[in-house]
């Protein structure tokens, strides 16, 4: 590998680590996690950058960058990776994800304790591929949890973990985070509507959700030619 290519890879890792740390701090600031209870990862080539275990996000520095390969072997840094590493790696091995965000968001976790899936309460459900399934409970950090999660993620970009939290992935860490925020918002919406005595929330049909999903693919600004 040429020195120029090595430098480019170091720069890419540095930028990705900066985005990862910024997003991890945002999960705390936005109330999606308490302390270090969530985790974030970003894939750069065959390296997965991931938040370390038990380190407050406001203390993370550029020199703390931590990376593993797709088998979980550490290739960068000295800190121990998050205990949820099996979950992150399972997503990267099974999908084309470039980033994963895991949180303990309050409303989404509450929904995971009540129903087997968050139904189509809003057209933004299309962002996640449809009604959001709940993965059966398993102890955190285990292969069983990772397997349950992958089944819940089939044809989806996000799921709920029973009595635990949320997992979303995307083409970038900002997209993965936005999907997490949308999932928490929709969970709060469903809980609010469901709490009104004598009323049952109306839900969007599969056809309506597919229609929204198609339209959402073109949402936002188009890159300049």
C-alpha positions in Angstrom: 0.0 0.0 0.0 1.4 3.4 -1.0 2.0 6.1 1.6 -0.6 8.3 -0.1 -3.2 5.6 0.1 -2.4 5.0 3.8 -2.8 8.7 4.4 -6.2 8.7 2.7 -7.4 5.8 4.8 -6.2 7.5 8.0 -8.1 10.6 7.0 -11.2 8.6 6.3 -11.0 6.8 9.7 -10.4 10.2 11.4 -13.5 11.8 9.8 -15.6 8.7 10.5 -14.5 8.6 14.2 -15.4 12.3 14.6 -18.9 11.7 13.2 -19.3 8.7 15.4 -18.3 10.6 18.6 -20.6 13.5 17.6 -23.5 11.2 17.1 -22.9 9.3 20.3 -22.9 12.6 22.2 -26.1 13.5 20.5 -27.9 10.4 21.7 -27.2 11.6 25.3 -28.1 15.2 24.6 -31.4 14.2 22.9 -32.3 11.9 25.8 -32.1 8.6 23.8 -29.6 7.1 26.2 -28.5 7.6 29.8 -24.8 7.7 30.4 -23.0 5.2 28.1 -26.0 2.8 27.7 -26.2 3.1 23.9 -23.6 2.6 21.2 -22.7 3.7 17.7 -20.6 2.2 14.9 -19.4 3.2 11.5 -17.9 1.0 8.8 -14.9 2.3 6.8 -13.8 -0.4 4.3 -13.4 -3.6 6.3 -13.0 -1.8 9.6 -15.8 -1.1 12.0 -15.3 1.9 14.2 -17.3 1.5 17.4 -17.9 3.2 20.7 -15.9 1.7 23.6 -17.4 0.0 26.6 -18.2 2.2 29.6 -16.4 5.4 28.5 -18.5 8.7 28.7 -18.8 10.1 25.2 -17.8 13.6 26.3 -14.4 12.1 27.2 -13.7 10.5 23.8 -10.8 12.0 21.9 -9.4 11.5 18.3 -6.6 9.3 19.7 -9.2 7.0 21.3 -10.4 5.7 17.9 -11.3 2.1 18.2 -11.8 -0.3 15.3 -12.4 -4.0 14.7 -12.6 -6.2 11.7 -15.8 -8.0 10.7 -14.8 -11.0 12.8 -14.5 -8.7 15.9 -10.7 -8.7 16.1 -9.3 -5.3 17.2 -7.3 -3.6 14.5 -7.2 -0.1 15.9 -6.9 1.4 19.4 -6.5 0.1 22.9 -9.9 0.5 24.5 -12.4 -2.5 24.8 -15.3 -2.3 22.4 -18.9 -2.0 23.4 -20.5 -5.2 24.8 -23.0 -5.0 22.0 -20.4 -5.6 19.3 -22.0 -8.9 18.2 -25.2 -7.0 17.3 -23.3 -4.4 15.2 -21.2 -6.9 13.4 -24.2 -9.1 12.6 -25.8 -6.1 10.8 -22.6 -5.4 8.8 -22.2 -9.0 7.8 -25.9 -9.4 6.7 -26.6 -6.0 5.1 -24.9 -3.1 3.2 -25.1 -0.9 6.3 -22.4 1.8 6.7 -23.5 2.9 10.2 -25.5 1.5 13.2 -27.1 3.3 16.1 -28.4 1.5 19.2 -30.3 3.4 22.0 -32.4 2.9 25.1 -35.0 5.5 24.0 -37.8 5.6 26.6 -40.9 5.6 24.4 -39.6 3.0 21.9 -38.5 0.7 24.8 -42.0 1.1 26.3 -43.6 0.0 23.0 -41.3 -3.0 22.9 -42.8 -4.1 26.2 -46.4 -3.8 25.0 -46.8 -5.1 21.4 -45.0 -7.4 18.9 -44.6 -4.6 16.5 -45.0 -0.8 16.2 -47.8 -0.5 13.6 -48.1 2.0 10.8 -49.1 5.0 12.8 -47.5 7.5 10.4 -46.2 7.6 6.9 -42.6 7.9 8.2 -42.9 4.2 9.0 -41.9 3.9 5.4 -38.4 5.1 6.3 -37.9 1.9 8.2 -39.5 -0.4 5.6 -42.8 -0.9 7.3 -44.2 -1.7 10.8 -41.3 -2.0 13.2 -40.9 -5.5 14.6 -39.9 -6.3 18.2 -37.1 -8.8 18.6 -37.7 -11.2 21.5 -35.7 -10.5 24.6 -32.2 -11.9 25.1 -29.4 -10.9 27.4 -27.4 -8.0 26.1 -24.2 -8.7 24.3 -25.1 -12.2 23.3 -25.3 -14.0 20.0 -28.9 -14.9 20.8 -29.8 -11.2 20.9 -28.0 -10.6 17.6 -29.9 -13.4 15.9 -33.2 -12.2 17.3 -32.4 -8.7 16.0 -31.5 -9.9 12.5 -34.9 -11.7 12.2 -36.7 -8.6 13.3 -34.7 -6.5 10.8 -35.7 -8.6 7.7 -36.7 -6.1 5.0 -36.4 -3.3 7.6 -33.8 -0.7 8.6 -34.8 -0.6 12.2 -36.3 -2.7 14.9 -37.2 -2.7 18.6 -35.5 -4.9 21.2 -37.9 -6.2 23.8 -37.4 -4.6 27.2 -34.2 -3.1 25.9 -34.2 -0.4 23.2 -33.8 0.3 19.5 -31.5 -0.6 16.6 -31.3 1.2 13.3 -28.8 1.3 10.4 -28.2 3.4 7.3 -25.9 4.5 4.5 -24.4 7.0 6.9 -24.3 7.7 10.7 -26.5 10.7 10.2 -29.1 8.6 8.4 -29.0 5.9 11.0 -29.4 8.5 13.7 -32.4 10.1 11.9 -34.1 6.7 11.7 -33.6 6.3 15.4 -35.1 9.7 16.1 -38.1 8.9 13.8 -38.6 5.6 15.5 -38.7 7.2 19.0 -41.1 9.9 17.8 -43.5 7.4 16.2 -43.4 5.3 19.4 -44.3 8.3 21.4 -47.1 9.1 18.9 -48.5 5.6 19.2 -48.4 5.6 23.0 -50.1 9.0 23.1 -52.9 8.0 20.8 -53.4 4.6 22.4 -53.8 6.2 25.8 -57.1 8.0 25.0 -59.9 6.0 26.6 -62.6 4.8 24.2 -60.6 5.4 21.0 -58.4 3.2 18.9 -55.7 4.8 16.7 -56.3 4.6 13.0 -53.4 2.9 11.1 -52.1 3.2 7.6 -52.6 0.3 5.3 -49.7 -1.6 3.7 -50.5 0.0 0.4 -50.4 3.5 2.0 -47.1 2.7 3.6 -45.6 1.4 0.4 -46.7 4.6 -1.4 -45.0 6.7 1.3 -41.9 4.6 1.2 -41.5 5.1 -2.5 -42.0 8.8 -2.2 -39.6 9.1 0.7 -36.8 7.7 -1.5 -36.8 10.9 -3.4 -37.0 13.2 -0.3 -34.5 16.0 0.2 -32.2 18.0 -1.9 -30.7 16.4 -5.1 -26.9 16.7 -5.5 -25.8 19.3 -8.0 -24.9 18.0 -11.5 
